[in-house]
Amino acid sequence: MKKMINNIFLSEPAFKPAAEKLLIKNGTVIDTSAEKQYKADIFIVNGRIEKISENIKAEKGCEIIDAKGLYITSGFFDMHVHLREPGYEQAENLVTGTNAAMTGGITSLAAMANTTPCVDNKFILKDIQSRSKELLVNVHQIPAVTLKREGKVLVEMTELFENGALAFSDDGNGIESSETMTGALTYAKMFGTPILVHPEDHSFSEWVMNESFTSTELGMSYLPNIAESINVTRDIEIARYVDGKVHFQHVSAKESVELIRKAKKEKLKVTCEVTPHHFSLTDEKVRTFSTDYKMNPPLRTQEDLDAIHKGLKDGTIDVIATDHAPHPSEKKNVEFDFAPFGVLGLETMFSAGITYLVRSEKLSLMEFLKKITANPRRILNLDADLLKKGKIAELTIFDIDQKWKVDRRKLKSLSINTCFHGETHYGKVRFTINNGKIFRA
């Protein structure tokens, strides 16, 4: 497997090993951990940061990246990704998914457990970890909360934690049993890790889009906001009872944002994320009947979108994560009712944020970058202070003004189901550096 990964790695001209000595000159550093911005050069030796200061002189044999007009920050972190391996490799695999991530400026990610077989024991976890060692980005596999993600029997959390689990999630399935959720949060509290929750009441069945005027006009089956907010309410109360950490994935409803805001004011250990499609688009897109707008949770209304923007600005929403969910074309190119839920996100997370949030002044650049760098790392108890001497160089260099057209045919992902196809975005990743490897746009 290692040989195959290296062959694919070397066959991609954009992905190459970095030089032994690498100097990044003339860039603007944004340190989201310290919330500082400054002009500096960065000197990297054998994949580690040797020096960060102004006017560093290039040593003999040193490769130079001129970052004039560009920004440098710690590598992006996506804490909600479906790499589909094992079991659904026709949609994505470890290599293609991490190639896509590196292209999008993502140096680390958290992969969900809804694979076949499900990642619910140490043997599958260790197998994926062993096959992730030579990849372009750091893959943190998140095991399931319950066996087979059925919401009934808890996994061996202690064993999985001792083998590298940062958190646990039944993503794709809401945990219906309050008793099971209470037990999960109680065990996870022992390790200081969060339970990542897919907040959905599955008793609301047979839906394809959001409940709204649009769904009424189109005559399509719908999911109301309450299907999400009911579970958010319950799990906040369980987190209060247990004093455990709960992280709500892909929040989409205005009621959920308000509930989480209130919980944070009460100092409960509650965090949450939103996806790029949920801060960018509304369910009006479903009028096209394109299955690239079919996702779970569904696209909501403008009122929900406004609540998400407010939650991002005031800190209620901690993280932006993609919920990258690739599907092969033959699965998506069917009638809307029969298509699977999910869209790509790894290669457009950054540009969607610049286009829909930063340029519209809903967030500052620093506020946006914190949600894709420092915040997710802190939630998962990882080091967020990466811009220091001696740290492994895990960096993203980008241009916020460069325009580009999203073209599904040019994406690195194995699938093409992006909801941003044909859009002109601002913000382009120019270089991604991680573990001695470098992507050059």
N, C-alpha and C positions, 0 to 999 in steps of 0.2 A: 504494500500500500504506500509506503514511504516513497518508493521509486516512482510510482504513478503520480503522486502529488508533485514531486520535484519535476517530473517531465512536463506536467501541465503548467507548473509555475514558470519553468524556463521557456515554454512555448509562447507565453504571453509577453510581447515586447514591452508592455507598460510596467510589468512587474520584474524587478531585477534585484539581486543583492546590492546593498548599499556599499559604497567604498569604505575601506578601513578607517579613513579619516574623511569626515564630511563637515563642511562649514556652511552654515546658513547665514547669509549676509543681508543687512539692510531691511530686515523685516520688523513688523510691529508685533510684539509678543502680548498675548492676552492670557493672563494667568487667572483662570476662573476660580481656582482654589483660594487664592489670596485676594481675588477681585481687584487685580491691578493690570494696567496696560502701560507698556513702555517700549521704546525702541531698543533693540539689542540684536547682537549676533549670537548664534548658538554653535558651539564646536562639539562634534560628536566623534568619539574614538571607539572603534569596535562595538558599535551599537549602543554605547552609553554616553550620556551628557558629560562632557569634560569641563565646559565653561559656558556661562551665559553673561555677556557683557557687551559694551559698545566697542567697535573698532578692533575686533580680533583679527590678527594677521594670519593669513593662510600659510600653513606649513608645506614643505615640499611633498608633492604627491597627494595633496588634499583636493578632493572634489568640492566644488563651490556651487551652491544654489543661490542665485540672486533673487531675494525675496522683496525687492523694492516694490512698494505699492501693495504688498501682500500682508496677510495676517498669519501668525503662528500661534497655535494653541495646543494643549494636550489633546491626544487623539480622541475622537468621538467615541462614545460608549452607547450601544443600543441594547437595552435590557429586555427586549421582547422580540425574539426572532425565531422563525420556524425554518430550520435547515433541512427538514424532511428525511434526514438519514438517521437511522435505518428505516427502510420500508417503503419510501415514496420517492426514490431517487430519480424517477422520470420528471419530477417537478423541480427538484433542487438536490444538491448534495453538499458535503462539507467543502469541497474545493470550489465549486461554482458560487456557493453562497458567500464564502469568505473572499473570493475574488471581487464579488459585487460589493461587499462591505468595504474592502480596501479602496475601491474606486470611489465610494461615497465618503471617504474620510474616516471610516470607522475602524478603530484599531482593536477594540474589544467588544464582545457581545455576549449576551446570555441567551442560550438556546433552550427552547421549550421542550417538554417531555412527550408531547403527543405524536410520537413516532410509533412504528410497528416493528418490533415490540416496543411497548412503552418503557421509558426510562424510570423504572420503579424499584430497581435493585442495584446493588453495588457492581455486579458483573457487567451489566449493560453500561452503567456509568463509566466504569474503568475502561471498557472497550472503546467507547467514544472518546474518552480522554486520550487514550493511546494513539488513536487515529487523528487526533487534532493537534499533535505536537509540531508537525512540520507545516502548518497552515500559515497563511499570511497574517491573520489576526488571532487574538487570544479568544478562544471559545470556552466560556464557562457554561457547562451543562447544568440546567436546573431540573432536578428530578421531580417526579410527581409527588403529590401529597398523599394520594391513596392508590392502592393497587389497581392497575389498569385504568386509572383515572375514573373509577366507577363511583367514587364518593362514599365508599362503605368502610373499607379496612385501611388503616393508616400504614404507610410504608415504614420500613425500619429507618427512622430518621437519624438516630444516633450513628448507625453504620454508614449511612450515606453522607452525613456531615463529616465524619472522620475520613471519608474518601473524597472530600473536596466540594461537597454541595454548599453553595452560598445561600440558597433559599429553596423553597419548594413551591410547586404550582401545578394544579390540574388544568392549566389553561386550555380553553376550548370547552371546558365543562365547569359550570358553577357547582360548588359543593352544596347539595340540597339539605343535608342533615346538619342541624345546628349542633348536635352532640359531636359529630365528626369534626366540624370546624373548631369547636371549643377544644377538643383534644389536640388538634393540629397546632393551634396557637399556643397551647400549654407546652407541648414538646418543643416547638421551635423557640420558645422563650428561653429554654435551657441553654440554647446555643447563641442567643442574641440575633437570630436570623428572622427575616420576615416570611410570611406566607403571601405569595403573589396570587391575588384573587381575580378570577374571571367572574365579574358580578352580573349574573343572569339567572333569573328564575325560569327554569325550563318547563314549567307548567304552561307558560305561554308558548304554544307550539304552532308549527306550520305557518311561519311568517317568512316574508322575503324582503321587506323594507320597513321603514319607520312609519308609525302612525301619524298621519298629518292630513292636511287638505289634499296634498299631492297623492297620497295613497288612496284617498276616497275617489278622486278624479280618475285615477288609473285603474281602480277596481282591483287593487293588489292586496294580498294578505299582509298584515302589519304587526309590528311589535311596539307596544307602548313604552314610554320612558319608565313607567313604574316597574317594568320587568327588571330594569337595572337598579333603580333606586331602592327597591325592596331589599335586595341583597346587600346593598351598601349600608342601609340602616341596620340590618341584622348584624353584619360583621363589625360595624363600629361598636355596637353594644357588646358583642363577644370580646372584642379587643379591650373594651373598658373593663369588663369582668375579669379577664385573664391578665390584663396589663401586658398584652402581647403586641407584636408588630404586624400590622396588616398593610399591604400595598395593593391598591386597586388598579388593575390593568385597564387600558383603553377606555377611560371614562368618556362618556359621550352625551349624557343628559344633564340639563341645567339643574335638576333636583339633586343629582349626585354631587355636583360641584358645591352646591350650598350645604349639603350634609357634611361633606368633607371639610369645608371651611369652618363650620361650627365645631366639628371634632377637633380640629387643630387649635382653635381658640381655647378649647378645654384641655389642651396639652396631652391629648391622647396620641399614641404612637401610630399615627395614620399617615400614609403617603399615597400618591397616585401619579398616574401618567396619562398622557393623551397622545393620539397618533397624528401624523401630518394630515391625513385625509379628514380627520374630524375637526381640525382647526382651520381647514381650507375650504371644504366643500359642504353643500347642503343636499338634502334629498331631492331637490329639483333636478339634479343630475340623472336621477332614475328615469326621467321622462325620455331619455335617449334609448332606454332599454339595453344599454351596454352593460354586460355582466361585470365589467371592470369597476362598476359602482355598487356591486353587491358584496357587502362585508358584514361581519359580526363583531361589535354592534353595528347597526345600520347608520348610514348618514342621517343626521337629524335636521332640524329646522334652523332658520337664521337665529331664532331666539336662543336655541341651544348653543349655536356657534358664538354668539355674543357672550354667553355665560362662560364658555371655555376661554375666550380671550381675556375676560375679566379675571378668571381663575389663574391663568398663566401670569398675568401682570402682578396680581397681589400675592403670589406665592402659594396659593391653594394647590395648584398643580405643580408638582415638583419636577417632573421629567417629561421629555418628549421621547417616545419610543415608537418604532415603526409597526410592530405586529406584522413584520414581513411574512407574507403567506402566499408563496408561489403555487401555481397550478398550471399544468400543461394546457396548451391551446384546445385540445380535443375535449377537455373537461369544461372549459369556460365558453367555448363557442357553441352554446346550446341556448334554448329558451331560458329567459331570466329565472323562471321558477325552478328550473332543474340544475342550474349552475351552482358550484360550491361557493362558499363564502371566502373572501380574502383577496388581498392585493399586495403587490410588491411595495418595498419601501426603502431598502438599503441605499440605493443610489440616488434617491431624491429627498431624503430626510433633510439634509442641509439646505438644499436649494428651495424646498418648500418653506422652510423656516425663514430664510432670507426674503423670499418673495412675498409671502403672506403675512409675516409677523414683523420683521425688522424694517423693511421698506415702507410698510404702512404705519410704522411707529407704534405698533401695539406692544412691542418689546424692544428694549435696547439690544445692541449686539451682545453685550456682556450678559444680560438676562437670558437671552436665547441660548448662548453657548453654555452657560451653567447647567441648563436642563439637558444637555447632551454630552456633558463631560463630567464635572465634579459631582453633581447631584446623584445620578444613578450609581456611581462608584460608592458614594457614602452610604446610600441605602443598602447596598450589598456588602458593606463593611470592607471595601477595598480602598487602597491608597489613592487619594484624589490629588495629592500634592506631587505632581509628576515633573514640574519644571524646576528641577534641582540638580546640582552636580552629583554624579554617581548613579542617577536613576536611568533605567533603560529608556532609550529615546523612543517615545510613543507620541508622535507629533502629527498634526494635520496643518497643512499650509494652504491657504485659500484666498480667492479674490471675491469680494462681495459684490463687485460691479459687473463682472463678466456675465453676459447673457448667453444662454444656450437653449436649444429646443430639445425637449424630452422626446426621444425616439425609441420606442420599444424594441426596435430591431438592433439597436446599438448597445443595449444593456448587457452586462456581464452575467446576469442571472440566467439560469437555464430556462426560466419561464418568461413570459412577456406581459403578464396581466397587471400593468401599471394603470392607475387611475389618472395619471398626469400626462398621458401620451398626447403629443401635439402642442402642449403648453410651452410658452416661452418663460423660462425661469431665470432669475438672477442668482448669482452665487455659484462659483465653480471651485471644486477641490483641485488644486494644482499638484500637490505632492502629499503622499501619506507615508510616514516612516514608522516602522515597528519591528522590533526584534532583528535588527540588521538587514531588513528588507525595505524596499522603497517602491512606491507607485508614482509614476510620472504621467500626468495627463498629456 
